[in-house]
Amino acid sequence: MPPRPDCGKTPSERQSVFPAGVGVDEQRQRLRELPLNRRKEPDMSDWNNQTITEFRANEGKVGGPFEGAPMVLVHHRGRKSGREYVTPTMYLAHETDPVTIYIFATKGGAPTNPEWYVNLVAAGDATIERGTETYDVTVREVTGPDRDSIYSEQARRYPGFAEYERQTAGIRTIPVLELRRS
């Protein structure tokens, strides 16, 4: 599959995913003006599928809001359905152990944990795509001071993570998962 034409371009060089002339704020305003029974939230699976396709076409690199960020595709099974899912997410590499990375169950600062987090913790293992490699990993939740230190480092590198933590303060602690090559 050929790479997306906007991959590697600066934000100002990229084509908008919105119809010509309709910006994000206008899209949000139009959504607010719809009667409640006609509102449709954006489909995250469409966004995820686009990110997954771009990741695979460009050896693990994507553009848009994740341009330049370390990305991984996490394969996991639904604990109830048994269905396989693939979730794109940012990661933080361990400082000294090249076979360990950390992922963050931010859900964009939502008040609940993402389903993929619950699935991974329940399974205890998964498969990931990192760059051009695909391999199995063990999954372990990181807690306490270790979790806080790892999350702080991610928030220092990517300030959006600090905002997610601010949004969830007093509601939930954003989980950090260690994925270690098995």
GUFI-365435 format. One record per atom (N, C-alpha, C, O): residue in three letters; x, y, z. Coordinates in steps of 0.02 Angstrom, whole numbers, plus 32768, in hexadecimal, padded with zeros to 4 digits. Each point is the difference from the previous one (the first is absolute). Layout:
ALAXYZ/...
//
This chain:
MET802A7FC58000/MET7FD6803B8000/MET802D803E8000/MET802F80038027/PRO7FC3802E7FAD/PRO802A803B7FFE/PRO7FF6802C803D/PRO7FCA7FFF801E/PRO806980277FF5/PRO7FF7802C803A/PRO7FCD80367FF2/PRO7FF580137FC6/ARG7FEC8007806F/ARG7FD280387FF7/ARG8025803C7FE6/ARG8039800C8014/PRO7FA8801A7FBE/PRO802480387FE3/PRO801380368032/PRO802F80277FF3/ASP7FAF7FDD8047/ASP801180348030/ASP80307FEA8036/ASP80138028802B/CYS80017F987FD5/CYS802D7FE78033/CYS804480227FF8/CYS801B80037FC9/GLY80008016806C/GLY804180217FFE/GLY7FFB804B7FF1/GLY803380228002/LYS7F927FF77FF0/LYS7FF780477FF3/LYS7FF380248042/LYS7FE97FE28031/THR8024805F7FCF/THR7FF18027803B/THR7FB580098005/THR7FDD7FF77FCE/PRO8008801A806D/PRO7FB880098006/PRO7FE380317FCE/PRO7FC97FF57FE6/SER805B8041800A/SER7FE580317FD1/SER80017FE67FB8/SER7FDB80197FD6/GLU804F7FB5801B/GLU80027FE37FBD/GLU7FCD7FC97FF5/GLU7FF07FEF7FC7/ARG7FF57FF68070/ARG7FD27FC77FFB/ARG7FBB80177FEB/ARG7FEA8038800F/GLN7FF37F9C7FCD/GLN7FBB800C7FEF/GLN7FD57FF1803C/GLN800D7FD18025/SER7FC080577FE6/SER7FD37FF58038/SER7FD57FC27FF4/SER7FEF7FF17FC7/VAL80007FEC806F/VAL7FD37FC77FFA/VAL7FB880177FFE/VAL7FD37FD97FF3/PHE80218068801B/PHE7FBC801C7FFD/PHE7FF280197FBA/PHE802E800D7FDA/PRO7F927FF98014/PRO7FEF801C7FBE/PRO802080447FF8/PRO800980258031/ALA80077FEC7F91/ALA8021803F7FF2/ALA7FD9803A801F/ALA7FC480057FF8/GLY80608026802C/GLY7FE2803B801D/GLY7FDC7FF68042/GLY7FE78030801D/VAL80167F927FFB/VAL7FDD7FF3803F/VAL80347FE98033/VAL801A7FC87FFC/GLY7FF380638035/GLY80327FF18032/GLY7FE47FD8803A/GLY7FC37FF38003/VAL80687FFB802B/VAL7FED7FD8803A/VAL7FCB8024802A/VAL7FCF7FE18014/ASP803B80607FF9/ASP7FD180248029/ASP7FBA80027FE0/ASP7FCE7FF88022/GLU803180127F9C/GLU7FBF80007FDE/GLU7FDF7FBB8002/GLU7FC47FFB8008/GLN80657FD07FF0/GLN7FE57FBC8005/GLN7FE07FF58045/GLN7FC97FE58005/ARG805A8031802F/ARG7FE57FF78044/ARG7FC080288009/ARG7FD07FE8801F/GLN802F80567FC7/GLN7FC480298006/GLN7FC57FE07FDC/GLN7FC97FFF801A/ARG80447FE67FAA/ARG7FCA7FDE7FDB/ARG7FE57FC58028/ARG7FC37FF48001/LEU80697FE7801F/LEU7FEB7FC78029/LEU7FD48017803A/LEU7FCD7FE1800F/ARG804780568012/ARG7FD9801A8038/ARG7FBA80177FEB/ARG7FD17FFC8027/GLU8029801B7F9B/GLU7FC0801A7FE8/GLU7FCE7FC97FEC/GLU7FC5800D7FF9/LEU80547FB67FFE/LEU7FD37FC87FEE/LEU7FD57FEC803A/LEU80168005803A/PRO7FAC7FE57FBA/PRO7FD87FE48036/PRO80247FC4801E/PRO80257FDE7FDD/LEU7FD280168064/LEU80247FCA8022/LEU7FFA7FBD7FDD/LEU80307FDA7FFD/ASN7F9580177FE8/ASN7FF67FBF7FE0/ASN80217FFA7FBC/ASN7FFF7FCA7FE2/ARG801F806C8004/ARG80227FFD7FBF/ARG804C80098006/ARG80237FFD7FCE/ARG7FF5800D806F/ARG804880098009/ARG80247FBE7FFB/ARG7FE97FCD8019/LYS804F80357FC6/LYS80297FC47FFB/LYS804780128012/LYS801E802C7FE1/GLU7FFD7FB38051/GLU8045800B8014/GLU802F7FE57FC9/GLU7FEE7FD17FDD/PRO804D804C801D/PRO802F7FE67FCF/PRO800F7FB7800E/PRO80037FEB803A/ASP80057FEE7F93/ASP800D7FB98006/ASP804A7FF4800B/ASP802880067FD1/MET7FEB7FE8806D/MET80467FF58010/MET801D7FC67FD7/MET803C80007FF1/SER7F9B7FCF7FFD/SER801B7FC87FDA/SER801780177FBC/SER80317FE67FE6/ASP7FAD804A7FFB/ASP8016801B7FC0/ASP804380238008/ASP802E7FF87FD7/TRP7FD88031805D/TRP803E8023800D/TRP80397FCE800E/TRP803780077FE5/ASN7FBB7FC78044/ASN80327FCD800F/ASN80157FDB7FC1/ASN803B7FF57FF4/ASN7F947FF87FE2/ASN80107FDC7FC2/ASN802D802A7FD3/ASN802E7FE57FE1/GLN7FC4805B801A/GLN802A802C7FD7/GLN80478003801C/GLN80317FFD7FDB/THR7FD580098067/THR804180038020/THR80267FBE7FF7/THR803C80017FF2/ILE7FA27FC78014/ILE801F7FBE7FF8/ILE801A7FF87FB8/ILE80387FE97FF6/THR7F9F802A7FDA/THR80147FFB7FB9/THR803E802B7FF3/THR802F7FEA7FE0/GLU7FD18053803A/GLU8038802D7FF7/GLU803F7FE58022/GLU803780037FE3/PHE7FC27FE38059/PHE80387FE28026/PHE80217FC97FD7/PHE803D7FFF7FF8/ARG7F9B7FD47FEE/ARG801A7FC67FDA/ARG801E80157FBD/ARG80307FE07FE9/ALA7FB580537FF9/ALA801A80177FBF/ALA804180268006/ALA802480097FCF/ASN7FEB800F806D/ASN803A802D8009/ASN80307FE78035/ASN801F80288023/GLU7FE67F967FE4/GLU80317FE2802D/GLU7FFA801A8048/GLU8032800E8021/GLY7F907FF87FF6/GLY7FF480138045/GLY7FFC804A800D/GLY7FFD8015803A/LYS800280137F92/LYS7FFC80498009/LYS7FBC80187FE7/LYS7FE47FE67FD0/VAL8001804C8052/VAL7FC1801E7FED/VAL8007804C8002/VAL802D801C801F/GLY7FA580057FBF/GLY7FFF80497FFF/GLY7FCB801A8030/GLY7FEF7FDF8031/GLY7FF9805C7FC0/GLY7FCB801D8029/GLY8017800E8046/GLY80398012800B/PRO7F9A7FE68026/PRO801180128045/PRO80367FD4801E/PRO801D80118033/PHE7FF27FB57FAD/PHE80337FD3801B/PHE804180037FDA/PHE802D7FD8800C/GLU7FDA80587FC6/GLU803D80047FD9/GLU803D8007802D/GLU8004802C802A/GLY802C7FA77FCB/GLY803E80018027/GLY7FFC7FDC8043/GLY80337FF68021/ALA7F917FF77FF4/ALA7FF77FDE8040/ALA800B7FB57FF8/ALA7FEF7FE47FCC/PRO802C7FFA8067/PRO80087FB77FFC/PRO7FBB7FDF8005/PRO7FDA800B8030/MET80157FCD7F9E/MET7FBF7FE07FFC/MET80097FB47FFF/MET80327FE67FE8/VAL7F9B7FF88031/VAL7FFE7FB78000/VAL7FB97FEB7FF2/VAL7FD080228014/LEU80287FA67FCA/LEU7FBE7FE27FF7/LEU7FFA7FC58030/LEU802A7FD27FFE/VAL7FA48030802C/VAL7FF77FCC8033/VAL7FC67FD37FEA/VAL7FC880167FF8/HIS80487FA97FFF/HIS7FCD7FCE7FEF/HIS7FE77FE18042/HIS80297FEA8029/HIS7F9680147FE0/HIS7FE37FE3803C/HIS7FBD7FE17FF1/HIS7FE180107FCD/ARG80097FC3805E/ARG7FBF7FDF7FF8/ARG7FCE801B8032/ARG8011800D803A/GLY7FB27FFC7FAF/GLY7FCA8014802D/GLY7FF67FCA8034/GLY7FF97FC57FEF/ARG8006804D8050/ARG7FFA7FCF8036/ARG7FBC7FDE7FFF/ARG7FFA7FC88019/LYS7FD380587FCC/LYS7FBD7FE27FFC/LYS7FF37FE37FBB/LYS7FE77FC87FFA/SER8029805E7FD2/SER7FF07FED7FBC/SER80327FCF7FE1/SER7FED7FD87FD5/GLY8051802A8042/GLY80357FD87FE1/GLY8018801D7FBE/GLY802D7FE47FE0/ARG7FB68053800B/ARG801280207FC1/ARG804480218005/ARG8011801C8034/GLU80167FE27F96/GLU804180218000/GLU7FF880497FED/GLU7FDC80127FD2/TYR804880188053/TYR800180487FF4/TYR804880167FF7/TYR802E7FE08018/VAL7FDB80587FC5/VAL8042801F7FFA/VAL7FF680498014/VAL7FD680237FE4/THR80537FF4804B/THR7FFA8044801A/THR804380247FF6/THR80347FEA8018/PRO7FCB804F7FC3/PRO803D80287FFB/PRO8007802C803E/PRO7FCF801D8018/THR806D7FE88002/THR800B802B803A/THR804980168002/THR802C7FDF7FE3/MET7FE08058803F/MET80458016800B/MET80207FD68037/MET7FDD7FE28029/TYR8065801C7FD6/TYR80237FDB8035/TYR803D80278017/TYR8017802E7FDE/LEU80037FBD805A/LEU803F801A801B/LEU802F7FC48007/LEU7FEF7FCF8022/ALA804A80357FBF/ALA80317FCA8005/ALA802280038045/ALA800C8036801B/HIS80017F8F8001/HIS80267FFB803F/HIS8045801F7FF5/HIS801C7FF97FCA/GLU7FFE80298068/GLU804080237FFA/GLU803B7FD27FF1/GLU802D80137FDA/THR7FD47FB08043/THR803A7FD57FF8/THR7FF17FBA7FE5/THR802D7FDC7FEC/ASP7F9380128013/ASP7FED7FBC7FEA/ASP7FDD80057FBC/ASP7FC580127FFD/PRO805D7FDC7FCD/PRO7FE480097FBD/PRO7FC37FD37FF1/PRO7FDE800B7FCD/VAL80147FC4805D/VAL7FC77FD37FF3/VAL7FC280148027/VAL7FCE7FDC8000/THR8035805E8022/THR7FC780178029/THR7FE980457FEA/THR8028802E7FF6/ILE7F967FD88001/ILE7FE180417FF3/ILE7FC58009802F/ILE7FE87FD0801E/TYR8001806F7FE8/TYR7FC7800F802A/TYR7FC980217FD5/TYR800F802A7FD5/ILE7FB37FC28037/ILE7FC880207FDF/ILE7FD1801C8035/ILE80027FEC803A/PHE7FD480437FB3/PHE7FD98028802F/PHE7FB77FFE7FED/PHE7FED80127FC8/ALA7FE97FD98066/ALA7FB87FF97FF4/ALA7FDB8042800C/ALA7FD68004802C/THR803C802F7FAD/THR7FE58043800A/THR7FB780077FEA/THR7FD98024801F/LYS80157FBB7FAC/LYS7FBE80087FE0/LYS7FF1804A7FF6/LYS7FC780178008/GLY806D800E7FE5/GLY7FF880477FF1/GLY7FE8802A803A/GLY7FE380357FF6/GLY802A7FB48048/GLY7FEB8025803B/GLY7FB87FF18015/GLY7FE480248029/ALA7FFE7FA87FBB/ALA7FBB7FEE8012/ALA7FFE7FE58048/ALA80347FEA801A/PRO7F9280178005/PRO7FFB7FEA8046/PRO80047FB4800B/PRO80047FEA8039/THR7FFA7FEF7F91/THR80037FB78007/THR803D7FE57FDC/THR801B80207FD3/ASN7FFB7FA48041/ASN80387FE07FDF/ASN7FEA7FE47FBC/ASN7FC67FEC7FF9/PRO806780127FD7/PRO7FEF7FE27FBF/PRO7FF87FB48006/PRO801F7FE1802A/GLU7FB780037FAC/GLU7FF57FB78000/GLU80417FDA7FF2/GLU800A7FCA801B/TRP802180517FBA/TRP803D7FDC7FF0/TRP802B7FF5803F/TRP80227FCD8006/TYR7FDC80638027/TYR80267FF9803E/TYR7FE67FC48028/TYR80277FD78018/VAL7F9780257FF0/VAL7FE17FC98026/VAL80107FBD7FDE/VAL800F7FCF8022/ASN7FEE80307F9C/ASN800F7FC37FDA/ASN80487FE9800C/ASN800E7FC5800B/LEU8021806A7FF1/LEU80477FEF8009/LEU800F7FE88046/LEU80257FCF8009/VAL7FC080528029/VAL800C7FEB8045/VAL7FE37FBA800C/VAL801F7FD78021/ALA7FA5801D7FC4/ALA7FE07FBE8009/ALA80297FC97FDE/ALA80057FC9801B/ALA801780457FAA/ALA80257FCD7FDA/ALA80467FF5801B/ALA80187FC88003/GLY800A806E8010/GLY80447FFA8018/GLY80357FFB7FCA/GLY803C7FFE800E/ASP7FAD7FFF7FB3/ASP802F7FFF7FC8/ASP7FDE801D7FC3/ASP7FC380097FFE/ALA806580057FCF/ALA7FE6801F7FC3/ALA80357FF87FCA/ALA80357FE4800A/THR7FBA80367FBC/THR803080067FC8/THR800180497FEC/THR7FCD80228000/ILE806F7FF67FF0/ILE800580467FEA/ILE802580057FBE/ILE80287FD47FED/GLU7FCA80627FF0/GLU802680137FC5/GLU802480418013/GLU7FE180318013/ARG80607FCD7FEA/ARG802A80398012/ARG8030800C7FC7/ARG802C7FD67FF3/GLY7FCD80617FEA/GLY8028800B7FC4/GLY7FEC7FCB7FCC/GLY7FC67FFB7FED/THR806B7FDE7FFD/THR7FF37FCB7FCF/THR7FFD7FBB8020/THR7FF87FCE7FDD/GLU8010802F8064/GLU80007FBF8024/GLU7FBC7FF1801F/GLU7FDC802D8015/THR80137F937FED/THR7FC57FE88024/THR80187FCA8030/THR80247FD27FED/TYR7FC980358053/TYR80167FCF8031/TYR7FD17FFD803C/TYR7FD8802E800B/ASP802E7F9C801B/ASP7FD67FF5803B/ASP801F8024803C/ASP803C80088006/VAL7F97800E8027/VAL80158022803C/VAL7FD87FE7803C/VAL7FC97FE77FF9/THR8055801F8042/THR7FDB7FF7803E/THR7FE780448015/THR801F80337FF1/VAL7FAA7FCE8033/VAL7FE1803E8016/VAL7FFF8002804C/VAL7FEB7FD08020/ARG802D80687FFC/ARG7FFF80098048/ARG7FED8048800F/ARG801B802E7FE3/GLU7FB67FDA804B/GLU7FEE80448014/GLU8035801B8030/GLU80167FDE802E/VAL7FFE80607FC6/VAL80318022802B/VAL7FD8802E802F/VAL7FD480257FEB/THR803C7FD78055/THR7FDB80278032/THR80308026802E/THR803D7FF87FFC/GLY7FA68031802E/GLY802780248034/GLY803280317FE4/GLY7FF5801E7FCB/PRO80427FEC8059/PRO803380317FEB/PRO801D7FF17FBB/PRO8011802E7FDB/ASP7FF67F918013/ASP801A7FEF7FBE/ASP7FD0801A7FCA/ASP8017801D7FCE/ARG7FA97FD8803B/ARG7FCE80187FD1/ARG8003804C7FFA/ARG8000801C7FC9/ASP800480068070/ASP800180488001/ASP803D801C7FDB/ASP7FFB80317FDB/SER803E7FB0802F/SER803E80167FE0/SER7FFC7FF77FB4/SER8013802C7FDA/ILE7FD57F9A8011/ILE7FFA7FF27FB8/ILE7FCE802F7FDF/ILE800D801C7FCB/TYR7FBA7FEE8055/TYR7FCD802C7FE4/TYR801A80497FFD/TYR7FF480237FCF/SER802E7FF28064/SER801C80448001/SER8030800B7FC6/SER800180357FE1/GLU80287F998011/GLU802F80067FC8/GLU7FDB80067FBE/GLU801280287FD5/GLN7FB97FB08022/GLN7FD880047FC2/GLN7FDF80467FFB/GLN7FFE801D7FCA/ALA7FE87FFC806D/ALA7FE180428000/ALA803280387FF3/ALA7FF080337FE2/ARG804E7FC38035/ARG803480317FF3/ARG800F80037FB5/ARG800980367FE3/ARG7FFB7F8F7FFD/ARG800F7FFC7FB9/ARG7FC580157FD4/ARG800A801F7FCC/TYR7FBA7FD0804A/TYR7FC3800D7FD9/TYR7FCC8020802E/TYR7FDC7FDD8023/PRO802180667FDE/PRO7FD680248030/PRO7FB67FED7FFE/PRO7FDC800B8031/GLY800C7FD87F99/GLY7FBA7FEA7FFE/GLY7FF17FCD8037/GLY7FC87FFD8018/PHE806A7FDD7FFC/PHE7FF77FCF8035/PHE7FF580228043/PHE7FDC7FE6802B/ALA804380537FE0/ALA7FF48026803D/ALA7FB880198001/ALA7FE080018035/GLU800780137F91/GLU7FBA80167FFC/GLU7FD07FC7800E/GLU7FCF80098023/TYR80407FBC7FC3/TYR7FD57FC5800E/TYR7FFD7FF3804B/TYR7FCB7FF2801C/GLU806F80148004/GLU80037FF48049/GLU7FD880358026/GLU7FDF7FF18032/ARG8025804D7FB6/ARG7FD98036801F/ARG7FB57FF17FF9/ARG7FDA800B8030/GLN80117FDD7F95/GLN7FB97FF37FF3/GLN7FE57FC6802B/GLN7FC57FFF800F/THR80667FD38004/THR7FE97FC58025/THR800F8006804B/THR7FEF7FD28026/ALA802E80657FF0/ALA801280098047/ALA7FC17FF8802B/ALA7FCC801E7FF2/GLY803A7FB98042/GLY7FC87FF3802D/GLY7FCD7FCF7FE6/GLY7FD17FEE8023/ILE80377FFC7F9F/ILE7FD17FD07FE1/ILE80217FBC7FF8/ILE7FE57FCD8014/ARG805680337FCE/ARG80267FC17FF7/ARG804980117FF7/ARG801280377FEA/THR80187F998026/THR804880057FF1/THR800A7FDD7FBE/THR7FED7FC67FF8/ILE8032805C7FD9/ILE800B7FE37FBD/ILE80317FC68007/ILE803880098017/PRO7FB27FBB7FD5/PRO802D7FC58006/PRO803B80037FD0/PRO7FFC801A7FC8/VAL803B7FCA804F/VAL803C7FF77FD7/VAL800D7FB57FFD/VAL80007FDD8033/LEU800A800A7F90/LEU800E7FB97FF6/LEU80477FF77FE5/LEU801680257FD4/GLU800C7FAB8047/GLU80427FED7FE8/GLU7FF67FC67FCE/GLU7FE07FCE8011/LEU803A803A7FB3/LEU7FFF7FCB7FCF/LEU80497FEA7FF6/LEU802A80277FEB/ARG7FE27F998024/ARG80447FE67FFD/ARG80027FC67FCE/ARG7FD87FD18004/ARG805780337FCE/ARG80077FCC7FCD/ARG80097FBC8021/ARG80287FF8802E/SER7FB17FD77FBB/SER80047FBE801F/SER80227FCD7FD3/SER80077FC68013/
//
